């Protein structure tokens, strides 16, 4: 009897531990697009392997429906924790997409006036030799200098957005606002400080009120290194001989409006879908953040308010953003006419420039040549 009990115990333990050891693939997919998804997965795996990237997640929506989402690789190499669809990553300058939407919604409500001076709303920022408006910040045409190397590497802890403005608030503008577009994190950090001061709410509260709660983005939040954040990935970098190392510690809360958010691919796709069709983001807000600013000599800015709108090689319109920061990177692409949205997030410092997201998008888009070939084949079959 004793031997029988021991045998049963061993079998139970074997079953439990074999179940725990079994790897589960965290994937959602629509079989209608299975061929394209297989190709996209191959591209994603190759990118992770060739780039020595520990992990990332990927998501695609078509016609408002999530057709593919998957976590790949490791969120923690040390603990061998795998990436899931819910894993949160640092998204770098894609954070500006969120900030721009909050700003434009506050403008639509009448809380902020785009051509009012920054110092009117945020007196702690002194008047400059030229008038500096809120839209100059939103369009990154402010003339504010770029951060120095030491400021980019600033390793302070527990510094707020408004406190961080002290880095540059007493500096003169480099040129009259509205003349050039020169992207840097100070523009959106200052815009975030203005929004906090005017509303009496923290940036985190504004993010929840205007974006994450209303759009049900459950994996987008500020990256607070002192808080326990469920599902947050570890952060990685490559050293000078391309070996994987833990990224340098960063408290990005003082630059949350420009590059300090955590998110994942599914949440970014949900944001892209909301840009296509959602009562939360009005048509006027959408048009305002996508439209470029006018510069002297009939020039237009490349970037709108946080978002970049362009056309691909086939003349199709798309918009989105890509960017990275220490320990993370992300990309979001929206094809409005085709109602296609793609996003990816990773846990390696700013590798997004090499990510083939546009090539992945083409797998779900019919090129002019494909259309012609289909029509020819259809004619033969009749």
Order of alpha helices (4+ residues) and beta strands (2+ residues): alpha-beta-alpha-beta-beta-beta-beta-alpha-alpha-alpha-alpha-alpha-alpha-alpha-beta-beta-beta-alpha-beta-alpha-alpha-beta-beta-beta-beta-beta-beta-alpha-alpha
